[in-house]
Amino acid sequence: MTASPTTPAPVIKPPKTNPTQTSSKTTGVPSGTKLTRYDGELVVTQAGKIIDSLEVRGSISVRAPNVVIKNTRVVGVKALKTGLIASRSTGLRVKNSEIYSTYRNPDTNGIMGSNFSLEGVEIRDVVDQVHIHGAGNVVIEDSWLHSNVHYANDPNWNGGPSHDDNVQIVSGSNITISGSRMSGAHNAAIMITQDAGNVSNLRIEKNRLGNGGCSINISPGKNKPAISGLKVAKNGFDATQRVRGCAVIGPRAYAGTAQGNYWLATGVLAPMSDGGY
């Protein structure tokens, strides 16, 4: 008997814009930059202030519009119940900078808030590198988020494991994540809920993603409005998830929002896993 022919799994050609090479060489403070040290919390209240070439041994709280942070290193030195950068106004831009903590703890995140953009930024050694809440209006591009802090017995989770993510979105509209590399999170590379409000107009495109239970977890809530304007497209996945083969998971009604995602090692398409509802 002749065996029936089998249909090979679909394979796509990776897009030309592929963040495979995103690393310390392409993100963070440019080599050779001379930094001036600042100790403590830097509170920014001047509109349009440019923070350039600082090493802040503490944190930055941005409370004025249109602030720029560039060529700067923000180093956490103690536990914080907030982000090493707190975006509390509008129009914040962070470029070619590094955000990390030298004090390992279950509380500190990288950047928190809304109304900011990251370009060429490296964030590491914190629980969540990016935590988006409030209005949204966030752009993350060409950045490297990795090496999350994780505890098997986390006091913030009643002794259970940390829920660390590279990006956690709990509310907001007009959010774009593109051309970036994410790894090292236990829970998800990108975790999307509506725990603090509605989420809409969210684009996740042309990133390199790995780790997490599933790398992208879309969890809008059974009794919450649908996430409108969601697009998850042309992302390349490393096969490092805790749940084998789970690149993206979400309610079955969202399956059409994920298109052209693929496994980096093979080019085989990575469809959305059925998250129920």
Secondary structure, DSSP 8 states (H G I E B T S, - for coil): ----------B----SS-GGG-STTTSSS-TT---EEEEEEEEE-STT-EEESEEEEEEEEE-STT-EEES-EEEE-S--SSEEEEE-SS-EEEES-EEEESS--SS-EEEEESSEEEES-EEESSS-SEEE-SSEEEEEES-EEE-----SS-GGGTTS----EEEEESSEEEEEEES-EE---SSEEEEEE-TTS-EEEEEEES-EE--SSSSEEEE--TTS---EEEEEES-EE-S--SSTT-SEEE-GGGGGGEES-EETTT-BB--EEE---
